């Protein structure tokens, strides 16, 4: 429920960045982590306040075994939305 609310807010603020972030989720679920990271990075460049995209980037980076880069993405997500429990969980 929390993720769907984030996605809806992201779409309202910047539809193109939100589409990219959602595409990143799809690529990530399919195991295409390079493509997922590319989508998430494009999304955060287009909308630097998109916590949903930063969170997705963090999880994709974790799956790539890049914990330092993942932590930076999760930290940025929590700076934008301090109540983002999924991003906070990624920092643990």
N, C-alpha and C positions, 0 to 999 in steps of 0.2 A: 504494500500500500504506500509506504514512504517513497519508494523508488518511482512509482507511477505518478505521485504528486510532484516529485522533482522533475520528472520528464515533462509533465504538462506545463509546469512553470517555465522550463527551459524553452519549450516550443513557443510559448507566448512571447518570450523575450527576444528570441533569435531563432526563427524557424530553420534556417540553414545549419547553424551550429547544432541545434537539437537533432536534426536529421543525421548529421555526421556522428554525433554521440550515440544515437540509437543504432546506426549502422555498425559502429564500433562494438556495441554489445552483441550484435548478431555475429560478427566476425569472431569475436572472442568465444562465443558459445560453440562455434564451429571449429575452434582450435586454430584459427588463422590469426595468431597473435600479432604478427608483423602488420597485417592489414588493419587489425583492431587498433593498434597503437597509432598508426598513421591517421586513422579517422578521429581518434580522441585528440591527438595533437592538433589537427586542423580545427576541430571544434573549439578547443580552448584558445586558439589564436583568433578565431572569429568572435568568440565570446569569453573573455577572460574571467567572467563571473559565473561561469557554468560549473557549479560544484558537481553535478551529475557526470560531466565529461571528465573532470579531474579524478573523481572516484573511479570511474571506469578505467582510466589510464593507470591508476594505481594498481588495480587488480590485474590488469593485463601485464604490467611490469613485474608484479609478483610471480605470475605464472611463467614469465621469461627468466625467472631467477635473477632479477635486478632489484634487490630490496632497497638500495639507496634511492634509486629513481622512483620506486613505488612510494617510499616514505615522503619524498618531496611532493608528489601528486596528492597523497592523502592529506598532508599538512595544508596544502593550498585549498583543498576541498573544505577542510575544517575552518580555515580562515574565512572562507566565504559563508559557510553555514556551520556554525559551531554546534548545531544539534544533529549533524549528519552522523548518526551512530554507526553506519556501515563504514564510513571513512575513518571514524575514530577507532573502530575495530581493526582496521587495516594497519593502524599505527602500533598496535600491541604486539 
